[in-house]
Amino acid sequence: MNASPLRIPIRVRAALAAGSALLLAGCANTAQPAAVRGGDEASGQGRYPVTVDVMDDAGKKLKQTVGAEPKRVVVIGQALAELMVEFGLDDRIVGVGYLDNSYSKYADRIAKLPKISDQLPSREAVLALRPDLVLTMSFALKPDKIGEIPFWNERGVDVLPAVNYTAGRDLDSYYEDVRHVGEVFGRTERTEAYTRDQKSRIAAIGRRAKRATDSPEVLLVASGGRDTYDYYAPSLGLVDEMVNGAGGTYLELTDDSYAQLSLESIVAADPDKIIVTEFQKSDGAKSRDRLLRDPRLKNVTAIRNGAVMIADYTTSIRGSLALADLCEDVAEFVHPDLFPAS
């Protein structure tokens, strides 16, 4: 393998600003015909009730009927908060929790939101805010966390779950989450336009990747700033599709969906390239440097060639507005011959 230069990707390109400006901004939902929706800019009157098909954390399919325009929204999850902020819905947020604190162009604006907790907020804290809608990562919807969907519905609170790891996380599930937000807040035209843009850019990567004559093996290494590293199966993130779509091979080291990685397992896998991401950290440089400087890893191909890339956690694991940007960065990292730096 040719030596790959160290790079810290995630360029916030003008394309993101143009593409992401296509999302949400008002309120209202849609599981209803376009004629009933009245368009993205129409008032909420006449567009409700709106019913969407959702899934609880156990994988059970449910329906949520939003009877009126959401005015008081609790948001649990960084990527979901970014959606609300980008499309002018931050004035609806009465509380936000469970922020990844990874790279985000929205960091300053999210910092101004009423924060409940950096971690998962308690059920009591959410109740105290009197929300009419909870937009949350699905894992929070458990009896020992904030409570299941029926608990909230019985109290007159609608729930819009997203980022469901029980069902598995992939690009299609990310697009579905965006679609649901568009339906619930009456911005379907914009969410559909955004999704088309993302799919078009990602499809262009796949077409070019067909020219590849090799398939570099790529290992995703996740860390919370600890001395240990974590393995994420394809069902727990989006990087596998990014790597494979760029003509690489995402290394699957175990049948477990999540496991701690020993240094010995990294040596045994001997990846051609490594992608590092850190949960609730804004800078993965320490993890990258720790890998590169560890003498026990010096013979690993990726370490020897300096082929280590940093990816922000929110986009690579959960999916965010910067999805296509990260796909393009991963493609450049996997096959710099096919995807030269712009």
Residue, then its C-alpha position, 0 to 999 in steps of 0.5 A: m500500500n502507498a502511504s496515506p497522509l494523515r488527515i482530519p476530514i469533515r469539510v463543511r462544504a458549501a454543498l452542505a449549506a446549500g443541501s441542508a438548507l432544504l430541511l425543516a423550519g415550521c411545524a406540522n406533520t404528514a402521513q397525509p396527501a400533499a393536497v392536505r399538507g398545504g405545502d411547507e410554508a402553509s400554516g398548520q391549520g388543516r394539516y393536523p392530525v398527522t399520523v406517522d408509523v414509528m418503531d419503539d426500541a424493542g422493534k414493535k411498530l406503532k402509530q403516533t398521531v400528532g393532533a396539533e402543531p408541536k410547540r414544546v419539544v424535548v429533543i434527545g440526541q445531537a443529530l436530532a437537535e441539529l435538524m431542529v436548529e438548522f431549520g429554524l425550529d430551535d424556538r420550539i425546543v424546551g429542553v435538549g439532552y444526550l449531546d455527542n459533543s463531536y464536531s458540529k458546525y451547529a455547536d454555538r447554536i446548540a450551546k444556546l439551547p436549554k440543556i437538560s443534561d449532557q447525558l440522558p435526562s431523567r423521566e422527571a426532568v422531561l415531565a417537568l418541561r411539559p412537552d407536547l412532543v418528545l423527539t428522541m433516540s429510541f434507546a431512551l424509550k425504556p421503562d428504566k430510562i424516560g419511559e416507553i411510548p405509551f407512558w407519554n401518550e397517556r399523558g398527552v405527549d406525542v413521541l417521535p423516535a429515531v436512531n433505532y439500533t434494535a432495528g439496525r442503523d443504515l442509510d435508509s433508516y437515517y433517511e426515514d428519520v429525516r422524512h419523519v421529522g419533515e412530516v411531523f413539522g410540515r417540511t416534507e418538500r424540504t426534507e425530500a429535496y435534502t434526501r435527494d441531494q444526499k442520495s445523488r452525491i452518495a450514488a456518484i461515489g458508488r459509480r466512481a468506486k466501480r473503477a477501483t482495482d483493489s479493496p482496502e480493508v478498513l477498521l473502525v475504531a471507536s473510543g470515549g477517550r479511554d485507553t481501550y477501543d471499541y468495535y462497532a458492527p455494521s448494524l451500529g453505524l453508517v461507516d460500513e456503508m460509506v467504506n464499502g460504497a467507496g470500494g473498500t472492505y469494512l472489517e467485521l471482527t466478531d459476530d457481536s454488535y459491540a465489543q472492546l478491541s484489544l491491541e492484539s485484535i487490531v494487530a491480528a486484523d492488520p487493517d490497511k486503513i483505520i477510521v477513528t471516532e470518539f463518543q462525546k469528544s470534539d477532537g479525536a486527535k488524541s486517539r489517533d496519536r495514541l494508535l500511531r505511537d503505540p509500539r505494539l501496533k507499529n507493524v500494522t499496515a495502517i499504522r506503518n503507513g500513517a493511514v488513520m482518519i478521524a470521523d465525527y461521531t454523530t455523522s459516522i454512527r448516528g447520521s447527521l446533516a453532514l452525511a454526504d460530506l463524510c461519505e465523500d471524505v471516507a471515499e477520498f481516504v479509502h481510494p485517494d487515487l479515485f477521489p483526489a482531495s478537492 
